[in-house]
Amino acid sequence: MALKIRLQRRGNRNRPVYKIVVAESANRRDGRFVEAIGNYDPNARGGTPELALLLDRADYWVGVGAKPTDTVKSLIKKARASLSAA
């Protein structure tokens, strides 16, 4: 069972909103998942992307062996930077 931390697309056409989920790599992109650990809205009102991520759960899943995708890896990095800046 290979786990991935990846984005799951939600929202309307031309206005995506993503859930950050832990899912088996064999499952389809918007299919079944193990746990939802955050949300990402790249087109949030006000011009700045909105990111809500449970960093402790992301650390747990990475520690257990889940591999984040490149995009999720950069979102985790941004969440850490905003947490340390605040």
C-alpha positions in Angstrom: 0.0 0.0 0.0 1.9 3.1 -1.3 0.4 6.3 0.1 0.6 9.7 -1.5 -0.2 13.2 -0.3 -1.9 14.9 -3.2 -4.4 17.4 -4.3 -8.0 16.4 -5.0 -9.8 18.9 -7.3 -13.1 20.4 -6.2 -15.0 23.5 -7.2 -16.5 24.6 -10.4 -15.3 24.8 -14.0 -12.6 27.5 -14.3 -12.6 28.0 -10.5 -10.8 25.1 -8.8 -10.5 24.5 -5.1 -8.4 21.7 -3.9 -8.4 19.4 -0.9 -5.1 18.1 0.3 -5.6 14.4 1.0 -3.6 11.2 1.8 -4.6 8.5 -0.6 -3.4 5.2 -2.0 -1.4 5.8 -5.2 -3.6 3.3 -7.1 -6.8 5.3 -6.5 -7.9 7.8 -9.0 -7.3 11.5 -8.4 -10.8 12.4 -7.0 -11.5 9.0 -5.6 -11.3 7.4 -2.2 -8.8 8.8 0.3 -7.6 7.9 3.8 -7.6 11.4 5.4 -8.1 15.0 4.4 -5.4 17.2 5.9 -6.1 20.6 4.3 -7.6 22.9 1.7 -6.0 25.1 -1.0 -7.8 27.8 -2.9 -5.5 29.3 -5.5 -8.1 31.9 -6.7 -9.2 33.2 -3.3 -10.8 36.6 -3.1 -8.3 39.3 -2.4 -5.7 38.0 -4.8 -3.6 35.9 -2.4 -4.0 32.1 -2.4 -5.7 30.7 0.7 -4.0 27.7 2.3 -5.2 25.7 5.4 -3.0 22.7 6.2 -2.6 20.5 9.3 1.2 20.4 9.5 1.3 17.9 12.3 -0.8 15.4 10.3 1.3 16.0 7.2 4.5 15.3 9.3 2.9 12.2 10.7 2.0 10.8 7.2 5.4 11.6 5.8 7.0 9.9 8.8 4.8 6.8 8.2 6.0 6.7 4.6 3.6 8.7 2.5 5.2 10.6 -0.4 4.0 14.1 -1.1 3.7 15.2 -4.8 5.8 18.1 -5.9 3.0 20.6 -5.6 2.0 19.5 -2.1 5.7 19.6 -1.1 5.8 23.2 -2.1 2.5 23.9 -0.3 3.9 22.4 2.9 7.0 24.5 2.6 4.8 27.7 2.2 2.7 26.7 5.2 5.8 26.3 7.3 7.1 29.7 6.2 3.8 31.4 7.0 3.7 29.7 10.4 7.2 30.8 11.3 6.6 34.4 10.0 3.5 34.8 12.2 
